[in-house]
Amino acid sequence: MHFKGFLTDSQISSREPFTVTPPFALMTGEPSQRRAGTSSGGTVEYNLADLFESVVDVVPDREALAYLDIPGTGAERRLTYAELDAAANRIGHHLLDSGVRAGEHVGLHLYNGVEYVQTLLGCLKARIVPVNVNYRYVEEELVYIYRDADLVALVFDGEFTNRVAAALPHTERLRQLVRVGAAEAEPSGLSAVDFADAEASGSPARRFPARSADDQFIIYTGGTTGMPKGVMWRQEDLFFSGLGGGAPTGEPVKRPEELAERVAAGGAGITFFPTPPLMHGTSTLTSLIGFNFGQRVVLHRKFVPEEVLRTVEREKVNAMSLVGDAMLRPLIDALAGPMMGTDMSSVFSVSSSGAIMSDTVSRQFRALVPNAMLLNNFGSSESGFNGTATEDSGPERGFRVRVNSRTQVVDPATHEPVAVGEVGRVAQCGHVPLGYYNDPRKTAETFFEKDGERWVLLGDMATVDEEGVVTVLGRGSQCINTGGEKVYPEEVEQALKAHPDVYDALVAGVPDARWGHHVAAVVQLRAGAVRMSLDDLQTHCRARLAGYKVPRQLVIAESIRRSPSGKADYRWAQKVAAVAAAPADG
């Protein structure tokens, strides 16, 4: 298969394809050695800020970031690598000057924008730990994450001022606030520095203390259930597990300086477009991958399908990332409707992380954009990238993944590899996180050591075949036990989405006096679809699923609740289905 990947100038002009590994399907490797690093022209280390600066120094005038959705103006903002570097220096110095110390935690409670990227890089430069904050959280959830993450400073969008003000009295350590944009009204007791003033007060020069590969990067992940957990990464480990080791051609760098050498030897030509919110790890890591390649990243404030497609056409986007059907299906509807005829010829890669692009929806997209490669990637905040789905993945054979050499399916009790065909949990060794911040119990349950290596035990259940291909069954926490049989919601959801009238669906277990739990389907129908009956749905599913997996309850919902990045809200689905199944009073 040909893939238009990391292009040289001559390949850009000729548009001739050549074979490389897709940038979102990178196999990771091991660094040859650690190096003592400085941020003032000394030896570069496997530190994300050091690596970014090394790229800036070889392509300072190349466009790095294009933000195309400035609120209320329709304007755009474009920064070269040198301009982004200086902007990040300014916010990093402001945070240090305001009393934030290296190693302390700063929350990023922001929509996508230049300020998000600038603050993220500024924190890394100043050895401050950036912490992503879900902008959909309400007061109680914000209090939890502000406290759990031990935030001492917060950079937030003006739109969230009232929520921040309500949560602030319940946080002991949060002492510095920086607001992006104006608030509708200034709540009493809230004192925030305007982001523009903070930026203007900071020095554009680097002049930061020496950094380390041990500097931390925390990704808070809400998952599908439970309170969010902060995954603590050493930056060197994140570079190799989450960012591919700076490997545009599939071969990780063997020394930190090699990253900039590769960028200098290559050329511009790839435009990355992470469409989910940066507050979710998949988009932040996609952006950092783009910068590691010395290429261009484009951003929108929010995911609006028509605007996304206009940007793809205008900016000649090459590599898009999204999250499953929740984002891909609206793009299909727009391409087949009001945006018909949009030029998508520049797109060579559309990758999904965090949710599967179903077989049905993938076929629909390929019919509209035949030149694009669709990549269902498998990974997590706790492991980075594990592998990419095989071409024969689908409802018949399941979600099959060819994983990297550091990933195994193990018995969760003994941590030993399972036999072919047996069910176990996915685990990864090598460059894995340190654990969960402020949660030693969950850390002990999830991370372990074996044969002198550190491992992380993921929540995904899976089997492995004779060729080493892993079939991912689904999250063990969502597994439905019905009459002693185990049903994984993702498998049933794939079958449901193959129905032409189903727009989206979630599956949950509902208590059942006979079966313990029964399988319930919460379904959003396509616009204009005739109302579906349970019999219709069961007939459709019986051709694709074993009898015990077929839903015994159908709930039609106006819309399926998901996070802004497209992740399923299974707690909501279970509640909706349980309420619908409960007998009426009286």
C-alpha positions as CSV (number, residue, x, y, z in Angstrom):
1,M,0.0,0.0,0.0
2,H,1.3,3.4,-0.9
3,F,1.1,6.3,1.6
4,K,1.9,9.9,1.0
5,G,3.8,10.5,4.2
6,F,6.7,12.6,5.3
7,L,7.4,14.4,2.0
8,T,10.6,15.9,0.6
9,D,10.3,19.0,-1.5
10,S,10.7,17.1,-4.7
11,Q,8.0,14.6,-3.7
12,I,5.7,17.4,-2.8
13,S,6.1,18.9,-6.3
14,S,5.8,15.6,-8.1
15,R,3.1,14.2,-5.8
16,E,4.5,10.7,-6.4
17,P,3.5,8.2,-3.7
18,F,6.1,6.4,-1.7
19,T,5.9,3.8,1.0
20,V,6.3,4.7,4.7
21,T,4.5,3.9,7.9
22,P,1.5,6.2,8.6
23,P,2.3,8.8,11.3
24,F,-0.5,7.5,13.5
25,A,0.5,3.9,13.3
26,L,4.1,4.2,14.5
27,M,5.9,1.3,16.2
28,T,7.8,2.5,19.1
29,G,11.4,1.7,20.0
30,E,14.0,2.1,22.7
31,P,16.3,5.1,23.1
32,S,20.0,4.2,22.9
33,Q,20.9,6.2,26.0
34,R,19.9,9.1,28.2
35,R,21.6,12.4,27.9
36,A,21.9,15.3,30.3
37,G,20.0,18.2,28.7
38,T,19.9,22.0,29.0
39,S,17.5,24.5,27.5
40,S,20.2,27.0,26.6
41,G,22.0,25.4,23.6
42,G,23.5,22.4,25.5
43,T,22.8,18.7,24.8
44,V,19.2,17.9,24.0
45,E,17.4,15.3,26.1
46,Y,14.3,13.3,25.5
47,N,12.3,16.1,27.0
48,L,9.4,17.5,25.0
49,A,10.3,21.1,25.4
50,D,14.0,20.4,24.5
51,L,12.9,18.5,21.4
52,F,10.4,21.2,20.3
53,E,13.1,23.8,20.6
54,S,15.5,21.7,18.6
55,V,13.0,21.6,15.8
56,V,12.4,25.4,16.0
57,D,16.1,26.0,15.6
58,V,16.2,24.2,12.2
59,V,12.9,25.5,10.7
60,P,12.2,28.8,12.5
61,D,10.4,30.4,9.6
62,R,8.2,27.4,8.7
63,E,4.5,27.7,9.6
64,A,3.8,25.7,12.7
65,L,0.2,26.5,13.8
66,A,-2.9,27.8,12.1
67,Y,-5.9,28.6,14.2
68,L,-8.9,29.2,12.0
69,D,-11.8,29.9,14.3
70,I,-11.3,33.0,16.5
71,P,-14.6,33.5,18.3
72,G,-16.8,36.4,17.1
73,T,-14.4,37.5,14.4
74,G,-14.1,34.7,11.8
75,A,-10.4,35.7,11.7
76,E,-7.5,33.4,11.7
77,R,-4.1,33.4,13.4
78,R,-0.9,31.8,12.0
79,L,2.4,31.3,13.8
80,T,5.8,30.2,12.5
81,Y,7.9,27.9,14.7
82,A,9.9,30.9,15.9
83,E,6.7,32.8,16.7
84,L,5.1,29.9,18.6
85,D,8.4,29.3,20.5
86,A,8.5,33.0,21.6
87,A,4.8,33.0,22.5
88,A,5.3,29.9,24.7
89,N,8.4,31.4,26.3
90,R,6.3,34.4,27.3
91,I,3.6,32.4,29.1
92,G,6.1,30.1,30.7
93,H,8.0,33.1,32.1
94,H,4.8,34.7,33.3
95,L,3.9,31.6,35.3
96,L,7.3,31.4,36.9
97,D,7.3,35.1,37.6
98,S,3.9,34.8,39.3
99,G,5.2,32.2,41.7
100,V,4.5,28.9,40.1
101,R,7.4,26.6,40.7
102,A,8.9,23.8,38.6
103,G,7.1,20.6,39.2
104,E,3.8,22.3,40.2
105,H,0.6,21.7,38.3
106,V,-1.3,24.2,36.1
107,G,-4.7,23.4,34.7
108,L,-5.7,24.1,31.1
109,H,-9.4,24.7,31.1
110,L,-9.7,25.8,27.5
111,Y,-11.3,25.3,24.2
112,N,-8.9,24.6,21.3
113,G,-6.8,27.6,20.3
114,V,-3.4,29.2,20.1
115,E,-3.6,29.8,23.8
116,Y,-4.0,26.1,24.6
117,V,-0.9,25.1,22.6
118,Q,1.1,28.2,23.8
119,T,0.3,27.4,27.5
120,L,1.0,23.7,27.1
121,L,4.5,24.4,25.5
122,G,5.1,27.2,28.0
123,C,4.5,24.9,30.9
124,L,6.8,22.3,29.5
125,K,9.6,24.8,28.9
126,A,9.3,26.0,32.5
127,R,9.2,22.4,33.9
128,I,5.7,23.1,35.1
129,V,3.3,20.1,34.7
130,P,0.3,20.8,32.4
131,V,-3.0,19.2,33.4
132,N,-5.9,19.0,31.0
133,V,-9.4,20.0,32.3
134,N,-12.6,18.8,30.6
135,Y,-14.4,22.0,29.7
136,R,-17.8,20.2,30.0
137,Y,-17.3,19.7,33.7
138,V,-19.7,21.5,36.1
139,E,-18.9,22.9,39.5
140,E,-18.7,19.6,41.5
141,E,-16.6,17.9,38.9
142,L,-14.3,20.9,38.6
143,V,-13.8,21.0,42.4
144,Y,-12.8,17.3,42.2
145,I,-10.2,17.7,39.4
146,Y,-8.8,21.0,40.8
147,R,-8.2,19.3,44.1
148,D,-7.2,15.9,42.9
149,A,-4.6,17.3,40.5
150,D,-3.3,19.8,43.2
151,L,-3.6,22.7,40.7
152,V,-1.8,25.9,41.8
153,A,-2.7,27.9,38.7
154,L,-5.4,27.7,36.0
155,V,-5.6,29.1,32.5
156,F,-9.3,29.2,31.5
157,D,-11.6,30.5,28.8
158,G,-13.7,33.5,29.8
159,E,-16.9,31.5,28.9
160,F,-16.2,29.3,32.0
161,T,-15.7,32.2,34.4
162,N,-18.8,31.5,36.5
163,R,-18.0,27.8,36.9
164,V,-14.5,28.6,37.9
165,A,-15.7,31.2,40.4
166,A,-18.1,28.7,41.9
167,A,-15.4,26.0,42.3
168,L,-12.6,28.2,43.5
169,P,-13.7,28.6,47.2
170,H,-13.5,24.8,47.6
171,T,-9.9,24.5,46.4
172,E,-7.0,25.2,48.8
173,R,-4.0,25.4,46.5
174,L,-5.3,27.2,43.4
175,R,-3.9,30.7,43.7
176,Q,-3.2,32.0,40.2
177,L,-5.8,32.5,37.5
178,V,-5.2,33.6,33.9
179,R,-8.3,34.2,31.7
180,V,-8.5,33.9,27.9
181,G,-11.0,36.4,26.5
182,A,-13.6,38.4,28.3
183,A,-16.2,37.2,30.8
184,E,-19.8,38.2,30.5
185,A,-19.6,39.5,34.1
186,E,-16.9,39.5,36.7
187,P,-18.0,37.5,39.7
188,S,-17.1,39.0,43.1
189,G,-14.0,37.5,44.7
190,L,-12.5,36.3,41.4
191,S,-9.2,37.9,40.4
192,A,-7.8,36.8,37.1
193,V,-5.0,38.1,34.9
194,D,-6.0,38.7,31.3
195,F,-4.1,36.3,29.0
196,A,-2.9,39.1,26.8
197,D,-1.4,40.9,29.8
198,A,0.2,37.7,31.1
199,E,1.7,37.1,27.6
200,A,3.0,40.7,27.4
201,S,4.6,40.5,30.8
202,G,6.7,37.4,30.1
203,S,10.0,37.4,28.4
204,P,10.1,36.0,24.8
205,A,13.6,34.6,25.4
206,R,14.2,31.0,26.5
207,R,16.5,31.3,29.5
208,F,14.8,28.4,31.4
209,P,16.6,26.0,33.8
210,A,17.9,22.8,32.5
211,R,15.2,20.2,31.9
212,S,15.1,16.4,32.3
213,A,13.6,13.4,30.6
214,D,12.1,12.7,34.0
215,D,10.0,15.9,33.9
216,Q,6.3,14.9,34.0
217,F,3.3,15.2,31.8
218,I,-0.1,14.4,33.3
219,I,-3.1,13.3,31.2
220,Y,-6.4,13.2,33.0
221,T,-8.7,10.5,31.5
222,G,-12.3,10.2,32.4
223,G,-12.7,6.9,30.5
224,T,-16.3,5.6,30.3
225,T,-17.0,5.3,34.0
226,G,-15.8,6.6,37.4
227,M,-14.0,9.8,38.3
228,P,-11.2,11.0,36.1
229,K,-7.7,9.7,36.9
230,G,-4.4,11.6,36.2
231,V,-2.0,9.4,34.3
232,M,1.6,10.4,35.2
233,W,4.1,10.1,32.3
234,R,7.8,10.7,32.3
235,Q,8.3,12.8,29.2
236,E,10.9,10.4,27.7
237,D,8.4,7.5,28.1
238,L,5.6,9.6,26.5
239,F,7.9,10.5,23.6
240,F,8.4,6.9,22.7
241,S,5.0,5.4,23.6
242,G,2.6,8.2,22.7
243,L,4.6,10.2,20.1
244,G,6.2,7.3,18.2
245,G,9.8,8.3,19.1
246,G,9.8,11.0,16.4
247,A,9.6,8.4,13.7
248,P,8.0,9.7,10.5
249,T,9.3,6.6,8.6
250,G,8.6,4.1,11.4
251,E,12.2,4.0,12.8
252,P,12.4,5.8,16.2
253,V,15.3,8.1,16.8
254,K,18.3,6.7,18.5
255,R,19.4,9.9,20.1
256,P,17.6,13.2,20.9
257,E,19.5,15.3,18.4
258,E,18.4,13.0,15.5
259,L,14.8,14.5,15.7
260,A,15.9,17.9,14.4
261,E,18.4,16.4,12.0
262,R,15.5,14.5,10.4
263,V,13.4,17.6,10.2
264,A,16.2,19.6,8.6
265,A,16.8,16.9,6.1
266,G,13.1,16.7,5.1
267,G,10.7,19.3,4.0
268,A,7.4,20.9,4.7
269,G,4.3,19.3,3.2
270,I,2.1,17.6,5.8
271,T,-0.8,19.4,7.4
272,F,-2.1,17.7,10.6
273,F,-5.7,18.4,11.7
274,P,-6.7,17.1,15.1
275,T,-10.4,17.7,15.2
276,P,-11.3,16.6,18.8
277,P,-10.7,18.9,21.7
278,L,-7.1,19.3,22.9
279,M,-8.3,18.6,26.4
280,H,-8.3,14.9,25.3
281,G,-5.0,13.2,25.0
282,T,-5.5,12.1,21.4
283,S,-5.5,15.6,20.0
284,T,-2.7,17.0,22.1
285,L,-0.5,14.0,21.1
286,T,-1.4,14.5,17.5
287,S,-0.3,18.1,17.6
288,L,2.9,17.2,19.3
289,I,3.6,14.6,16.6
290,G,3.1,17.3,14.0
291,F,5.6,19.6,15.7
292,N,8.1,16.7,16.1
293,F,7.9,16.3,12.3
294,G,8.4,20.0,11.8
295,Q,5.1,20.2,10.0
296,R,1.9,22.3,10.2
297,V,-1.0,21.8,12.7
298,V,-4.4,23.4,12.1
299,L,-7.0,23.8,14.8
300,H,-10.7,24.7,15.2
301,R,-12.2,26.0,18.4
302,K,-15.0,23.4,18.2
303,F,-15.9,20.5,15.9
304,V,-18.4,21.8,13.3
305,P,-18.6,19.3,10.4
306,E,-19.1,21.9,7.7
307,E,-16.3,24.1,8.9
308,V,-14.0,21.1,9.2
309,L,-14.6,20.2,5.6
310,R,-14.0,23.8,4.4
311,T,-10.7,23.8,6.3
312,V,-9.7,20.4,4.7
313,E,-10.3,21.9,1.3
314,R,-8.7,25.3,1.9
315,E,-5.7,24.2,3.9
316,K,-5.1,21.0,1.9
317,V,-5.2,18.9,5.1
318,N,-3.3,15.6,4.8
319,A,-3.8,13.8,8.1
320,M,-7.0,14.1,10.2
321,S,-7.6,12.6,13.6
322,L,-11.0,12.1,15.1
323,V,-12.9,9.8,17.5
324,G,-15.0,7.1,16.0
325,D,-18.4,7.3,14.3
326,A,-19.5,10.2,16.5
327,M,-17.2,12.5,14.5
328,L,-17.0,10.6,11.2
329,R,-20.7,10.2,10.6
330,P,-21.5,13.9,10.7
331,L,-18.7,14.5,8.2
332,I,-20.3,11.9,5.9
333,D,-23.7,13.5,6.2
334,A,-22.2,16.9,5.3
335,L,-20.2,15.5,2.4
336,A,-23.3,13.7,1.1
337,G,-25.5,16.8,1.7
338,P,-24.6,20.5,2.0
339,M,-20.9,20.1,1.4
340,M,-21.2,17.7,-1.6
341,G,-18.3,18.4,-3.9
342,T,-15.8,19.4,-1.3
343,D,-12.3,18.7,-2.5
344,M,-10.9,16.0,-0.2
345,S,-8.1,14.9,-2.5
346,S,-5.3,16.1,-0.2
347,V,-6.4,13.8,2.7
348,F,-4.3,10.6,2.9
349,S,-5.0,9.6,6.5
350,V,-8.0,9.7,8.8
351,S,-7.3,8.1,12.1
352,S,-9.5,7.3,15.1
353,S,-8.4,6.8,18.7
354,G,-10.6,6.3,21.7
355,A,-13.6,4.8,19.7
356,I,-13.9,2.5,16.7
357,M,-15.0,3.7,13.3
358,S,-17.6,1.0,12.5
359,D,-17.4,-1.0,9.3
360,T,-20.6,0.4,8.0
361,V,-19.6,4.0,8.5
362,S,-16.1,3.4,7.2
363,R,-17.5,2.0,3.9
364,Q,-19.7,5.1,3.6
365,F,-16.7,7.4,4.0
366,R,-14.5,5.4,1.6
367,A,-17.2,5.8,-1.1
368,L,-17.1,9.5,-0.7
369,V,-13.3,9.9,-0.1
370,P,-11.7,6.9,-1.8
371,N,-8.1,8.2,-1.6
372,A,-8.0,8.3,2.2
373,M,-6.6,5.6,4.4
374,L,-8.8,4.9,7.4
375,L,-6.9,3.9,10.5
376,N,-8.6,2.5,13.6
377,N,-5.8,2.9,16.2
378,F,-5.8,1.1,19.5
379,G,-4.2,2.7,22.6
380,S,-5.0,4.6,25.7
381,S,-3.9,7.4,28.0
382,E,-2.1,4.7,30.0
383,S,-0.2,3.1,27.1
384,G,0.0,5.5,24.2
385,F,-0.1,3.7,20.9
386,N,-0.5,-0.1,20.9
387,G,-1.4,-1.0,17.3
388,T,-3.7,-0.5,14.4
389,A,-6.7,-2.5,13.3
390,T,-6.2,-5.1,10.5
391,E,-8.0,-4.7,7.2
392,D,-10.2,-7.7,8.0
393,S,-11.5,-6.2,11.2
394,G,-15.3,-5.9,11.2
395,P,-18.5,-7.3,12.6
396,E,-17.7,-10.8,11.4
397,R,-14.2,-11.2,12.9
398,G,-14.2,-8.5,15.5
399,F,-11.8,-5.6,16.2
400,R,-8.5,-7.2,15.3
401,V,-5.3,-5.3,16.0
402,R,-1.7,-6.0,15.0
403,V,0.1,-4.8,18.1
404,N,3.6,-3.7,18.7
405,S,6.2,-5.9,20.3
406,R,5.7,-4.5,23.8
407,T,2.0,-5.4,24.0
408,Q,0.7,-8.8,25.2
409,V,-2.6,-10.3,26.3
410,V,-2.1,-11.6,29.9
411,D,-3.9,-13.3,32.7
412,P,-4.9,-10.4,35.0
413,A,-4.1,-12.6,38.1
414,T,-0.8,-14.1,37.1
415,H,0.3,-11.6,34.5
416,E,1.5,-14.4,32.3
417,P,0.6,-14.5,28.6
418,V,-2.7,-16.3,27.8
419,A,-2.9,-19.3,25.5
420,V,-4.2,-18.8,21.9
421,G,-8.0,-18.2,22.1
422,E,-8.2,-17.5,25.8
423,V,-9.5,-14.3,27.2
424,G,-7.1,-12.0,29.0
425,R,-6.3,-8.3,29.5
426,V,-4.2,-6.2,27.2
427,A,-0.9,-5.2,28.9
428,Q,2.2,-3.2,27.8
429,C,5.7,-3.0,29.0
430,G,8.7,-0.7,28.6
431,H,7.8,3.0,28.2
432,V,4.8,3.1,30.5
433,P,3.5,5.7,32.9
434,L,4.6,6.0,36.5
435,G,1.0,5.5,37.8
436,Y,-2.1,7.5,38.6
437,Y,-1.6,10.8,40.4
438,N,-2.9,10.8,44.0
439,D,-4.3,7.2,43.6
440,P,-1.9,4.6,45.0
441,R,-4.6,1.9,45.2
442,K,-5.5,2.2,41.5
443,T,-1.8,2.4,40.6
444,A,-1.2,-0.9,42.4
445,E,-4.1,-2.5,40.6
446,T,-3.0,-1.3,37.1
447,F,0.8,-1.2,37.1
448,F,3.1,-4.1,37.9
449,E,6.7,-5.3,37.5
450,K,7.7,-8.6,35.8
451,D,11.2,-9.8,34.9
452,G,12.6,-6.4,35.8
453,E,10.3,-4.5,33.5
454,R,7.4,-2.2,34.4
455,W,4.0,-3.1,32.9
456,V,0.6,-1.4,32.6
457,L,-2.5,-3.6,32.7
458,L,-5.2,-2.0,30.5
459,G,-9.0,-2.4,31.0
460,D,-9.5,-4.0,27.6
461,M,-10.3,-7.7,27.4
462,A,-8.9,-9.5,24.4
463,T,-7.8,-12.8,22.8
464,V,-4.7,-13.5,20.7
465,D,-4.4,-15.9,17.7
466,E,-1.6,-18.0,16.3
467,E,-0.2,-15.1,14.3
468,G,-0.1,-12.8,17.3
469,V,-3.1,-10.7,16.1
470,V,-5.1,-9.4,19.1
471,T,-8.9,-9.3,19.0
472,V,-10.1,-6.7,21.4
473,L,-13.4,-7.6,23.0
474,G,-14.1,-4.5,25.0
475,R,-13.7,-2.9,28.4
476,G,-14.0,-5.4,31.2
477,S,-15.8,-2.9,33.3
478,Q,-18.6,-2.7,30.7
479,C,-18.9,-6.4,30.2
480,I,-22.5,-7.6,30.6
481,N,-23.1,-11.0,32.3
482,T,-26.4,-12.3,31.1
483,G,-27.3,-15.9,32.1
484,G,-23.6,-16.6,32.7
485,E,-22.6,-15.5,29.2
486,K,-20.3,-12.5,28.7
487,V,-21.3,-9.8,26.3
488,Y,-19.1,-6.9,25.4
489,P,-21.1,-3.7,24.4
490,E,-18.7,-2.7,21.6
491,E,-19.4,-5.9,19.6
492,V,-23.2,-5.4,19.8
493,E,-22.9,-1.7,19.0
494,Q,-21.0,-2.6,15.8
495,A,-23.9,-4.8,14.7
496,L,-26.5,-2.2,15.6
497,K,-24.7,0.5,13.5
498,A,-24.8,-1.8,10.5
499,H,-28.6,-1.2,10.4
500,P,-29.4,1.5,7.8
501,D,-31.8,3.4,10.1
502,V,-29.4,3.5,13.1
503,Y,-27.4,6.7,13.4
504,D,-25.7,5.9,16.8
505,A,-26.0,3.4,19.6
506,L,-24.8,2.4,23.0
507,V,-25.3,-0.9,24.8
508,A,-25.6,-1.4,28.5
509,G,-26.6,-4.1,31.0
510,V,-29.9,-3.8,32.9
511,P,-30.7,-5.9,36.0
512,D,-33.0,-8.8,35.1
513,A,-34.7,-11.2,37.5
514,R,-34.2,-14.2,35.2
515,W,-30.8,-13.5,33.5
516,G,-29.0,-11.4,36.1
517,H,-28.7,-8.7,33.5
518,H,-30.1,-8.3,30.0
519,V,-28.6,-6.6,27.0
520,A,-30.3,-3.2,26.3
521,A,-29.7,-1.0,23.2
522,V,-30.1,2.7,23.4
523,V,-30.4,3.8,19.8
524,Q,-30.5,7.2,18.0
525,L,-32.3,6.8,14.6
526,R,-31.3,8.5,11.4
527,A,-33.3,11.6,10.5
528,G,-36.5,10.6,8.7
529,A,-36.2,6.9,9.7
530,V,-39.4,5.0,10.5
531,R,-39.6,4.3,14.2
532,M,-37.9,0.9,14.8
533,S,-39.4,-1.9,16.9
534,L,-37.5,-4.4,19.1
535,D,-38.5,-7.2,16.8
536,D,-37.0,-5.3,13.8
537,L,-33.7,-4.8,15.7
538,Q,-33.5,-8.4,16.9
539,T,-34.1,-9.7,13.4
540,H,-31.2,-7.6,12.2
541,C,-28.9,-8.6,15.0
542,R,-29.6,-12.3,14.9
543,A,-27.8,-12.5,11.5
544,R,-24.7,-11.0,13.0
545,L,-24.6,-12.1,16.7
546,A,-25.1,-15.1,18.9
547,G,-28.5,-15.3,20.4
548,Y,-27.4,-14.3,23.9
549,K,-25.9,-11.1,22.6
550,V,-29.0,-9.9,20.9
551,P,-30.6,-6.9,22.7
552,R,-33.7,-7.8,24.8
553,Q,-34.6,-4.1,25.3
554,L,-34.7,-1.2,22.9
555,V,-34.7,2.5,23.9
556,I,-35.1,5.2,21.3
557,A,-33.2,8.3,22.3
558,E,-33.2,11.7,20.6
559,S,-29.4,11.7,20.7
560,I,-26.6,9.5,22.2
561,R,-24.6,11.2,24.9
562,R,-20.9,11.2,24.3
563,S,-18.0,13.4,25.5
564,P,-16.8,16.2,23.2
565,S,-14.2,13.8,21.8
566,G,-16.8,11.1,21.0
567,K,-16.2,8.7,23.9
568,A,-19.3,6.8,25.1
569,D,-21.1,7.8,28.2
570,Y,-22.1,4.3,29.5
571,R,-23.3,5.5,32.8
572,W,-25.9,7.6,31.0
573,A,-26.9,4.7,28.7
574,Q,-27.3,2.3,31.7
575,K,-29.4,4.8,33.5
576,V,-31.7,5.5,30.5
577,A,-32.2,1.8,29.9
578,A,-32.8,1.0,33.5
579,V,-35.4,3.8,33.8
580,A,-37.2,2.6,30.7
581,A,-37.2,-1.0,32.0
582,A,-38.6,-0.1,35.4
583,P,-42.3,-0.9,35.9
584,A,-44.6,2.2,36.0
585,D,-45.8,3.2,39.5
586,G,-49.2,2.0,40.4
